[in-house]
Amino acid sequence: MQLDLFITAPSSAPALIGLTVKLERPGDHCCDDRVVIGSSKGPHAASLHCARCGRHRGWLPAAALSFIEETRQRFGAPEIIRIRKREAEAL
C-alpha cells in the first residue's frame, strides 16, 4: 500500500499543469473553489493552488492525474473537471 505513494506521474503530466479544476471538499474553504494544477514535488504527482489567491490547497495523487489525462485523451476535455474526496475520507 505505501508503495502507491511513489507511483510516478504519467509522462503527459506537464500537459495538465496550468489546468483549472473545481475542488469539491467539504470544510475546505478558500476564496475560490477553483484550483490550478501545478508542478510536482517529492512523492506528489502535482500540486493544487487556489485559482484566485494562489494559496496551496493540496496535492494531487498520480492515480488522479493519470485518470484526468486518460479521460481527456479518450473523451476530450470536459468543460469542468471536479475533484472530490472519497466518501470514506469525507467522514
N, CA, C and O atoms as a printed pandas DataFrame, in Angstrom:
     atom_number atom_name residue_name chain_id  residue_number  x_coord  y_coord  z_coord
0              1         N          MET        A               1    0.810   -1.196    0.000
1              2        CA          MET        A               1    0.000    0.000    0.000
2              3         C          MET        A               1    0.855    1.261    0.000
3              4         O          MET        A               1    0.564    2.199   -0.743
4              5         N          GLN        A               2    1.902    1.301    0.819
5              6        CA          GLN        A               2    2.702    2.507    0.892
6              7         C          GLN        A               2    3.457    2.771   -0.400
7              8         O          GLN        A               2    3.787    3.919   -0.699
8              9         N          LEU        A               3    3.733    1.737   -1.160
9             10        CA          LEU        A               3    4.429    1.938   -2.421
10            11         C          LEU        A               3    3.602    2.760   -3.391
11            12         O          LEU        A               3    4.158    3.386   -4.294
12            13         N          ASP        A               4    2.265    2.774   -3.224
13            14        CA          ASP        A               4    1.398    3.564   -4.091
14            15         C          ASP        A               4    1.714    5.051   -3.996
15            16         O          ASP        A               4    1.414    5.805   -4.922
16            17         N          LEU        A               5    2.313    5.480   -2.897
17            18        CA          LEU        A               5    2.650    6.890   -2.740
18            19         C          LEU        A               5    3.710    7.330   -3.743
19            20         O          LEU        A               5    3.808    8.514   -4.067
20            21         N          PHE        A               6    4.500    6.386   -4.232
21            22        CA          PHE        A               6    5.638    6.734   -5.065
22            23         C          PHE        A               6    5.463    6.349   -6.524
23            24         O          PHE        A               6    6.438    6.261   -7.270
24            25         N          ILE        A               7    4.231    6.123   -6.928
25            26        CA          ILE        A               7    3.946    5.872   -8.336
26            27         C          ILE        A               7    4.242    7.155   -9.090
27            28         O          ILE        A               7    3.821    8.237   -8.683
28            29         N          THR        A               8    4.957    7.031  -10.174
29            30        CA          THR        A               8    5.322    8.237  -10.912
30            31         C          THR        A               8    4.147    8.759  -11.712
31            32         O          THR        A               8    3.263    8.009  -12.127
32            33         N          ALA        A               9    4.164   10.048  -11.915
33            34        CA          ALA        A               9    3.116   10.697  -12.703
34            35         C          ALA        A               9    3.273   10.290  -14.163
35            36         O          ALA        A               9    4.373    9.945  -14.594
36            37         N          PRO        A              10    2.190   10.327  -14.923
37            38        CA          PRO        A              10    2.285    9.993  -16.341
38            39         C          PRO        A              10    3.203   10.967  -17.050
39            40         O          PRO        A              10    3.338   12.118  -16.638
40            41         N          SER        A              11    3.837   10.500  -18.125
41            42        CA          SER        A              11    4.760   11.366  -18.861
42            43         C          SER        A              11    4.052   12.581  -19.448
43            44         O          SER        A              11    4.706   13.573  -19.767
44            45         N          SER        A              12    2.741   12.527  -19.596
45            46        CA          SER        A              12    1.985   13.648  -20.140
46            47         C          SER        A              12    1.545   14.630  -19.062
47            48         O          SER        A              12    0.852   15.603  -19.358
48            49         N          ALA        A              13    1.945   14.382  -17.801
49            50        CA          ALA        A              13    1.528   15.247  -16.693
50            51         C          ALA        A              13    1.827   16.720  -16.936
51            52         O          ALA        A              13    0.997   17.557  -16.579
52            53         N          PRO        A              14    2.969   17.086  -17.525
53            54        CA          PRO        A              14    3.200   18.514  -17.767
54            55         C          PRO        A              14    2.120   19.176  -18.615
55            56         O          PRO        A              14    1.931   20.390  -18.532
56            57         N          ALA        A              15    1.412   18.401  -19.427
57            58        CA          ALA        A              15    0.331   18.967  -20.237
58            59         C          ALA        A              15   -0.835   19.424  -19.371
59            60         O          ALA        A              15   -1.637   20.252  -19.802
60            61         N          LEU        A              16   -0.938   18.894  -18.152
61            62        CA          LEU        A              16   -2.034   19.264  -17.257
62            63         C          LEU        A              16   -1.681   20.443  -16.359
63            64         O          LEU        A              16   -2.567   21.023  -15.730
64            65         N          ILE        A              17   -0.411   20.806  -16.287
65            66        CA          ILE        A              17   -0.009   21.935  -15.448
66            67         C          ILE        A              17   -0.655   23.203  -16.002
67            68         O          ILE        A              17   -0.575   23.497  -17.194
68            69         N          GLY        A              18   -1.290   23.934  -15.108
69            70        CA          GLY        A              18   -2.000   25.148  -15.501
70            71         C          GLY        A              18   -3.478   24.930  -15.735
71            72         O          GLY        A              18   -4.227   25.892  -15.904
72            73         N          LEU        A              19   -3.910   23.675  -15.749
73            74        CA          LEU        A              19   -5.325   23.357  -15.941
74            75         C          LEU        A              19   -6.107   23.736  -14.686
75            76         O          LEU        A              19   -5.694   23.406  -13.574
76            77         N          THR        A              20   -7.216   24.415  -14.855
77            78        CA          THR        A              20   -8.070   24.798  -13.730
78            79         C          THR        A              20   -9.157   23.759  -13.539
79            80         O          THR        A              20   -9.836   23.379  -14.493
80            81         N          VAL        A              21   -9.320   23.298  -12.302
81            82        CA          VAL        A              21  -10.337   22.312  -11.957
82            83         C          VAL        A              21  -11.120   22.815  -10.750
83            84         O          VAL        A              21  -10.672   23.719  -10.044
84            85         N          LYS        A              22  -12.282   22.231  -10.518
85            86        CA          LYS        A              22  -13.116   22.615   -9.374
86            87         C          LYS        A              22  -12.847   21.637   -8.242
87            88         O          LYS        A              22  -12.934   20.424   -8.431
88            89         N          LEU        A              23  -12.521   22.161   -7.069
89            90        CA          LEU        A              23  -12.217   21.351   -5.901
90            91         C          LEU        A              23  -13.444   21.313   -5.006
91            92         O          LEU        A              23  -13.884   22.343   -4.493
92            93         N          GLU        A              24  -13.997   20.111   -4.822
93            94        CA          GLU        A              24  -15.195   19.949   -4.001
94            95         C          GLU        A              24  -14.846   19.100   -2.785
95            96         O          GLU        A              24  -14.968   17.875   -2.803
96            97         N          ARG        A              25  -14.405   19.787   -1.722
97            98        CA          ARG        A              25  -14.064   19.111   -0.471
98            99         C          ARG        A              25  -14.784   19.829    0.660
99           100         O          ARG        A              25  -14.494   20.994    0.932
100          101         N          PRO        A              26  -15.714   19.156    1.322
101          102        CA          PRO        A              26  -16.441   19.793    2.424
102          103         C          PRO        A              26  -15.488   20.265    3.520
103          104         O          PRO        A              26  -14.556   19.556    3.901
104          105         N          GLY        A              27  -15.739   21.463    4.015
105          106        CA          GLY        A              27  -14.926   22.005    5.092
106          107         C          GLY        A              27  -13.619   22.626    4.659
107          108         O          GLY        A              27  -12.911   23.198    5.488
108          109         N          ASP        A              28  -13.279   22.533    3.391
109          110        CA          ASP        A              28  -12.038   23.115    2.879
110          111         C          ASP        A              28  -12.403   24.381    2.124
111          112         O          ASP        A              28  -12.874   24.319    0.989
112          113         N          HIS        A              29  -12.189   25.522    2.747
113          114        CA          HIS        A              29  -12.621   26.779    2.149
114          115         C          HIS        A              29  -11.439   27.690    1.861
115          116         O          HIS        A              29  -10.457   27.718    2.602
116          117         N          CYS        A              30  -11.552   28.408    0.805
117          118        CA          CYS        A              30  -10.605   29.443    0.421
118          119         C          CYS        A              30  -11.445   30.500   -0.283
119          120         O          CYS        A              30  -12.671   30.488   -0.173
120          121         N          CYS        A              31  -10.817   31.389   -0.986
121          122        CA          CYS        A              31  -11.586   32.441   -1.648
122          123         C          CYS        A              31  -12.221   31.972   -2.956
123          124         O          CYS        A              31  -13.006   32.708   -3.554
124          125         N          ASP        A              32  -11.895   30.764   -3.408
125          126        CA          ASP        A              32  -12.449   30.242   -4.656
126          127         C          ASP        A              32  -12.457   28.721   -4.573
127          128         O          ASP        A              32  -11.599   28.136   -3.913
128          129         N          ASP        A              33  -13.412   28.075   -5.234
129          130        CA          ASP        A              33  -13.425   26.618   -5.261
130          131         C          ASP        A              33  -12.686   26.074   -6.483
131          132         O          ASP        A              33  -12.620   24.861   -6.681
132          133         N          ARG        A              34  -12.140   26.957   -7.289
133          134        CA          ARG        A              34  -11.340   26.530   -8.440
134          135         C          ARG        A              34   -9.873   26.514   -8.045
135          136         O          ARG        A              34   -9.394   27.414   -7.355
136          137         N          VAL        A              35   -9.158   25.475   -8.491
137          138        CA          VAL        A              35   -7.734   25.360   -8.224
138          139         C          VAL        A              35   -6.998   25.119   -9.532
139          140         O          VAL        A              35   -7.574   24.646  -10.512
140          141         N          VAL        A              36   -5.729   25.449   -9.527
141          142        CA          VAL        A              36   -4.876   25.264  -10.698
142          143         C          VAL        A              36   -3.905   24.131  -10.392
143          144         O          VAL        A              36   -3.289   24.103   -9.326
144          145         N          ILE        A              37   -3.771   23.198  -11.331
145          146        CA          ILE        A              37   -2.823   22.101  -11.170
146          147         C          ILE        A              37   -1.425   22.658  -11.409
147          148         O          ILE        A              37   -1.154   23.284  -12.433
148          149         N          GLY        A              38   -0.541   22.414  -10.438
149          150        CA          GLY        A              38    0.834   22.894  -10.529
150          151         C          GLY        A              38    1.820   21.744  -10.619
151          152         O          GLY        A              38    1.430   20.583  -10.738
152          153         N          SER        A              39    3.086   22.075  -10.562
153          154        CA          SER        A              39    4.138   21.069  -10.710
154          155         C          SER        A              39    4.216   20.160   -9.485
155          156         O          SER        A              39    3.652   20.452   -8.431
156          157         N          SER        A              40    4.926   19.062   -9.655
157          158        CA          SER        A              40    5.056   18.073   -8.590
158          159         C          SER        A              40    6.190   18.442   -7.646
159          160         O          SER        A              40    7.007   19.317   -7.934
160          161         N          LYS        A              41    6.219   17.750   -6.514
161          162        CA          LYS        A              41    7.298   17.927   -5.556
162          163         C          LYS        A              41    7.386   16.665   -4.723
163          164         O          LYS        A              41    6.385   16.214   -4.164
164          165         N          GLY        A              42    8.570   16.095   -4.636
165          166        CA          GLY        A              42    8.754   14.870   -3.863
166          167         C          GLY        A              42    7.894   13.753   -4.404
167          168         O          GLY        A              42    7.875   13.517   -5.612
168          169         N          PRO        A              43    7.174   13.051   -3.523
169          170        CA          PRO        A              43    6.377   11.910   -3.972
170          171         C          PRO        A              43    5.045   12.305   -4.597
171          172         O          PRO        A              43    4.314   11.442   -5.084
172          173         N          HIS        A              44    4.720   13.585   -4.589
173          174        CA          HIS        A              44    3.430   14.041   -5.098
174          175         C          HIS        A              44    3.478   14.233   -6.614
175          176         O          HIS        A              44    4.477   14.702   -7.159
176          177         N          ALA        A              45    2.392   13.867   -7.283
177          178        CA          ALA        A              45    2.327   13.974   -8.737
178          179         C          ALA        A              45    2.109   15.411   -9.194
179          180         O          ALA        A              45    2.634   15.818  -10.230
180          181         N          ALA        A              46    1.338   16.183   -8.432
181          182        CA          ALA        A              46    1.052   17.574   -8.801
182          183         C          ALA        A              46    0.555   18.323   -7.573
183          184         O          ALA        A              46    0.062   17.722   -6.619
184          185         N          SER        A              47    0.692   19.635   -7.610
185          186        CA          SER        A              47    0.188   20.479   -6.530
186          187         C          SER        A              47   -1.115   21.130   -6.964
187          188         O          SER        A              47   -1.421   21.200   -8.155
188          189         N          LEU        A              48   -1.873   21.601   -5.999
189          190        CA          LEU        A              48   -3.121   22.320   -6.267
190          191         C          LEU        A              48   -3.050   23.669   -5.556
191          192         O          LEU        A              48   -2.776   23.733   -4.357
192          193         N          HIS        A              49   -3.300   24.749   -6.304
193          194        CA          HIS        A              49   -3.262   26.097   -5.742
194          195         C          HIS        A              49   -4.537   26.842   -6.103
195          196         O          HIS        A              49   -5.074   26.676   -7.198
196          197         N          CYS        A              50   -5.018   27.664   -5.174
197          198        CA          CYS        A              50   -6.223   28.448   -5.394
198          199         C          CYS        A              50   -6.067   29.274   -6.674
199          200         O          CYS        A              50   -5.040   29.917   -6.888
200          201         N          ALA        A              51   -7.084   29.246   -7.507
201          202        CA          ALA        A              51   -7.037   29.977   -8.775
202          203         C          ALA        A              51   -7.078   31.487   -8.567
203          204         O          ALA        A              51   -6.640   32.244   -9.433
204          205         N          ARG        A              52   -7.598   31.925   -7.433
205          206        CA          ARG        A              52   -7.724   33.369   -7.186
206          207         C          ARG        A              52   -6.524   33.936   -6.427
207          208         O          ARG        A              52   -5.925   34.916   -6.869
208          209         N          CYS        A              53   -6.161   33.325   -5.274
209          210        CA          CYS        A              53   -5.112   33.913   -4.432
210          211         C          CYS        A              53   -3.784   33.167   -4.490
211          212         O          CYS        A              53   -2.776   33.680   -4.004
212          213         N          GLY        A              54   -3.759   31.967   -5.074
213          214        CA          GLY        A              54   -2.517   31.206   -5.202
214          215         C          GLY        A              54   -2.150   30.369   -3.985
215          216         O          GLY        A              54   -1.102   29.724   -3.982
216          217         N          ARG        A              55   -2.987   30.363   -2.952
217          218        CA          ARG        A              55   -2.724   29.583   -1.732
218          219         C          ARG        A              55   -2.666   28.091   -2.057
219          220         O          ARG        A              55   -3.460   27.582   -2.848
220          221         N          HIS        A              56   -1.713   27.403   -1.433
221          222        CA          HIS        A              56   -1.602   25.954   -1.621
222          223         C          HIS        A              56   -2.834   25.278   -1.034
223          224         O          HIS        A              56   -3.184   25.509    0.123
224          225         N          ARG        A              57   -3.494   24.435   -1.841
225          226        CA          ARG        A              57   -4.731   23.777   -1.393
226          227         C          ARG        A              57   -4.572   22.276   -1.223
227          228         O          ARG        A              57   -5.461   21.625   -0.673
228          229         N          GLY        A              58   -3.461   21.710   -1.681
229          230        CA          GLY        A              58   -3.269   20.277   -1.502
230          231         C          GLY        A              58   -2.419   19.674   -2.605
231          232         O          GLY        A              58   -1.818   20.371   -3.423
232          233         N          TRP        A              59   -2.395   18.344   -2.591
233          234        CA          TRP        A              59   -1.607   17.585   -3.563
234          235         C          TRP        A              59   -2.527   16.679   -4.365
235          236         O          TRP        A              59   -3.544   16.205   -3.859
236          237         N          LEU        A              60   -2.168   16.447   -5.601
237          238        CA          LEU        A              60   -2.938   15.564   -6.473
238          239         C          LEU        A              60   -2.146   14.274   -6.660
239          240         O          LEU        A              60   -1.018   14.311   -7.153
240          241         N          PRO        A              61   -2.718   13.132   -6.273
241          242        CA          PRO        A              61   -2.002   11.862   -6.420
242          243         C          PRO        A              61   -1.820   11.479   -7.890
243          244         O          PRO        A              61   -2.563   11.925   -8.764
244          245         N          ALA        A              62   -0.822   10.647   -8.134
245          246        CA          ALA        A              62   -0.531   10.196   -9.502
246          247         C          ALA        A              62   -1.731    9.498  -10.122
247          248         O          ALA        A              62   -1.992    9.656  -11.315
248          249         N          ALA        A              63   -2.469    8.721   -9.319
249          250        CA          ALA        A              63   -3.638    8.000   -9.861
250          251         C          ALA        A              63   -4.689    8.979  -10.373
251          252         O          ALA        A              63   -5.287    8.747  -11.423
252          253         N          ALA        A              64   -4.920   10.067   -9.649
253          254        CA          ALA        A              64   -5.906   11.068  -10.079
254          255         C          ALA        A              64   -5.420   11.791  -11.327
255          256         O          ALA        A              64   -6.197   12.053  -12.245
256          257         N          LEU        A              65   -4.142   12.110  -11.355
257          258        CA          LEU        A              65   -3.571   12.796  -12.517
258          259         C          LEU        A              65   -3.676   11.910  -13.760
259          260         O          LEU        A              65   -4.030   12.385  -14.840
260          261         N          SER        A              66   -3.368   10.628  -13.601
261          262        CA          SER        A              66   -3.482    9.678  -14.717
262          263         C          SER        A              66   -4.925    9.555  -15.192
263          264         O          SER        A              66   -5.186    9.510  -16.394
264          265         N          PHE        A              67   -5.860    9.500  -14.244
265          266        CA          PHE        A              67   -7.270    9.395  -14.598
266          267         C          PHE        A              67   -7.723   10.599  -15.419
267          268         O          PHE        A              67   -8.408   10.443  -16.430
268          269         N          ILE        A              68   -7.342   11.795  -14.987
269          270        CA          ILE        A              68   -7.724   13.014  -15.721
270          271         C          ILE        A              68   -7.146   12.979  -17.130
271          272         O          ILE        A              68   -7.847   13.275  -18.098
272          273         N          GLU        A              69   -5.875   12.619  -17.249
273          274        CA          GLU        A              69   -5.232   12.598  -18.568
274          275         C          GLU        A              69   -5.850   11.536  -19.470
275          276         O          GLU        A              69   -6.119   11.806  -20.640
276          277         N          GLU        A              70   -6.079   10.344  -18.953
277          278        CA          GLU        A              70   -6.676    9.280  -19.766
278          279         C          GLU        A              70   -8.091    9.641  -20.198
279          280         O          GLU        A              70   -8.483    9.358  -21.330
280          281         N          THR        A              71   -8.854   10.257  -19.316
281          282        CA          THR        A              71  -10.216   10.672  -19.644
282          283         C          THR        A              71  -10.206   11.735  -20.732
283          284         O          THR        A              71  -11.016   11.689  -21.657
284          285         N          ARG        A              72   -9.298   12.683  -20.622
285          286        CA          ARG        A              72   -9.195   13.737  -21.647
286          287         C          ARG        A              72   -8.788   13.155  -22.999
287          288         O          ARG        A              72   -9.288   13.584  -24.039
288          289         N          GLN        A              73   -7.881   12.177  -22.984
289          290        CA          GLN        A              73   -7.461   11.568  -24.247
290          291         C          GLN        A              73   -8.587   10.772  -24.892
291          292         O          GLN        A              73   -8.746   10.784  -26.112
292          293         N          ARG        A              74   -9.356   10.092  -24.078
293          294        CA          ARG        A              74  -10.411    9.229  -24.606
294          295         C          ARG        A              74  -11.655   10.000  -25.027
295          296         O          ARG        A              74  -12.228    9.721  -26.081
296          297         N          PHE        A              75  -12.083   10.975  -24.210
297          298        CA          PHE        A              75  -13.358   11.648  -24.443
298          299         C          PHE        A              75  -13.233   13.135  -24.781
299          300         O          PHE        A              75  -14.239   13.780  -25.075
300          301         N          GLY        A              76  -12.031   13.684  -24.746
301          302        CA          GLY        A              76  -11.855   15.115  -24.954
302          303         C          GLY        A              76  -11.899   15.845  -23.624
303          304         O          GLY        A              76  -12.245   15.262  -22.596
304          305         N          ALA        A              77  -11.558   17.090  -23.647
305          306        CA          ALA        A              77  -11.508   17.879  -22.419
306          307         C          ALA        A              77  -12.913   18.285  -22.004
307          308         O          ALA        A              77  -13.616   18.948  -22.767
308          309         N          PRO        A              78  -13.334   17.894  -20.795
309          310        CA          PRO        A              78  -14.658   18.310  -20.324
310          311         C          PRO        A              78  -14.656   19.791  -19.979
311          312         O          PRO        A              78  -13.601   20.393  -19.780
312          313         N          GLU        A              79  -15.841   20.366  -19.909
313          314        CA          GLU        A              79  -15.955   21.786  -19.575
314          315         C          GLU        A              79  -15.463   22.050  -18.157
315          316         O          GLU        A              79  -14.728   23.007  -17.914
316          317         N          ILE        A              80  -15.873   21.193  -17.221
317          318        CA          ILE        A              80  -15.463   21.353  -15.828
318          319         C          ILE        A              80  -14.997   19.997  -15.296
319          320         O          ILE        A              80  -15.698   18.994  -15.435
320          321         N          ILE        A              81  -13.816   19.976  -14.688
321          322        CA          ILE        A              81  -13.333   18.782  -14.009
322          323         C          ILE        A              81  -13.509   19.042  -12.523
323          324         O          ILE        A              81  -13.069   20.068  -12.003
324          325         N          ARG        A              82  -14.157   18.102  -11.846
325          326        CA          ARG        A              82  -14.379   18.234  -10.409
326          327         C          ARG        A              82  -13.532   17.203   -9.672
327          328         O          ARG        A              82  -13.479   16.035  -10.056
328          329         N          ILE        A              83  -12.876   17.651   -8.616
329          330        CA          ILE        A              83  -12.102   16.756   -7.768
330          331         C          ILE        A              83  -12.794   16.719   -6.416
331          332         O          ILE        A              83  -12.987   17.748   -5.768
332          333         N          ARG        A              84  -13.167   15.505   -6.002
333          334        CA          ARG        A              84  -13.869   15.332   -4.731
334          335         C          ARG        A              84  -13.102   14.381   -3.843
335          336         O          ARG        A              84  -12.293   13.580   -4.312
336          337         N          LYS        A              85  -13.369   14.479   -2.547
337          338        CA          LYS        A              85  -12.840   13.491   -1.614
338          339         C          LYS        A              85  -13.647   12.229   -1.750
339          340         O          LYS        A              85  -14.836   12.276   -2.067
340          341         N          ARG        A              86  -13.016   11.107   -1.512
341          342        CA          ARG        A              86  -13.756    9.849   -1.481
342          343         C          ARG        A              86  -14.720    9.891   -0.306
343          344         O          ARG        A              86  -14.470   10.570    0.690
344          345         N          GLU        A              87  -15.814    9.168   -0.429
345          346        CA          GLU        A              87  -16.835    9.153    0.634
346          347         C          GLU        A              87  -16.226    8.739    1.975
347          348         O          GLU        A              87  -16.558    9.323    3.007
348          349         N          ALA        A              88  -15.344    7.745    1.974
349          350        CA          ALA        A              88  -14.745    7.273    3.217
350          351         C          ALA        A              88  -13.866    8.364    3.845
351          352         O          ALA        A              88  -13.783    8.445    5.071
352          353         N          GLU        A              89  -13.221    9.189    3.044
353          354        CA          GLU        A              89  -12.355   10.251    3.549
354          355         C          GLU        A              89  -13.153   11.448    4.053
355          356         O          GLU        A              89  -12.651   12.228    4.862
356          357         N          ALA        A              90  -14.371   11.601    3.591
357          358        CA          ALA        A              90  -15.161   12.766    3.944
358          359         C          ALA        A              90  -15.673   12.714    5.377
359          360         O          ALA        A              90  -16.112   13.735    5.907
360          361         N          LEU        A              91  -15.626   11.550    6.015
361          362        CA          LEU        A              91  -16.140   11.419    7.389
362          363         C          LEU        A              91  -15.251   12.069    8.398
363          364         O          LEU        A              91  -15.548   12.042    9.592
